[in-house]
Amino acid sequence: MAMNWTKQAIIFALREKGITAAELARQNGLSRFTVYGAMERPSPKVQSLISDALGIPRQKIWPQFYDSKGERTGLINAARAA
């Protein structure tokens, strides 16, 4: 099973695109802590903002949270439930 990107990898990728998490938060009327939290926990709205800023589909960044079509997966998947 594919693993989600780490928080550090996402921050690095954003910086490569010339934006910080704090700037992304400010541009969208969010707290920077909301953006940082969405890097590790499911938050479809904020994760869409991050993926749009990176130009990468959210299912590539968080494959454990989204299926191949970008739809949110269940809270418990078979690998974790076993």
N, C-alpha and C positions, 0 to 999 in steps of 0.2 A: 504494500500500500504506500502510495506517495505521501510524503510528509509536507506539512505546511512550512512556508518560509519562516525563518526566525525573525524576531523583531529587529535585530541588528541588520539582517539582510534587507529588510523592507526600508529601514531608515537609510541605509547605504544607497539603495536603488533610487529613493526619492532625491537624495542629495546629488546623485549622478544626473538627474533630470533638472537640477537647479532649484529644488523646492525643499523646504523643511516640513516636518510634521506640524510645527507650530504655525507656519504660513498657511498650510493646507487647512488647518483648523480655523484660523482667522478668516480666510476667504469664504468659508462655509458656515460661519457663525457658530462654531463648536469650540469646546474646550480642547486644549492640546492633549489633556489626559484622556478625553474620549477617543481621540485619534490613536493615541498610544495603546489604549485598551483594546481597540478593534484590531490591532495587529496580532493579538494573541487569543482573543475571544470572539465568538460569532457576533457580528453587527453588520447585517447586510447593507444598510444605507452607507455607513462609514467605509466599509470595505469596498463598496462600489466607487466612492470618491477616491480612495487610494489607488484602486486598479485603473481608474480613468486617468489619474495623474501620471501613472507609470506607463500607460498604454499596453497593459497586460491584462488578459481576462482574469477575473477574481478566482475562477476555478483552478488556474495555474498557480496562483499565490497561496490559496487555501484549499487544496484538494480534499482535505478531511472535512471541510464544511460545505462544499458545493460539488454537485455531480458534473459530468462532462458537458451538460447543457447550461451550466451556471445556476441551476436551481438548488436551493438550500436542501441539504440532506437532513435526515432525522437527527435528533439529539443523541441517540445511542445507535451506533452502527454495529454490525455483526462482529467485527474484530474486537471491539471493546467489551461487548456483552458476553463473549465467550469465556 
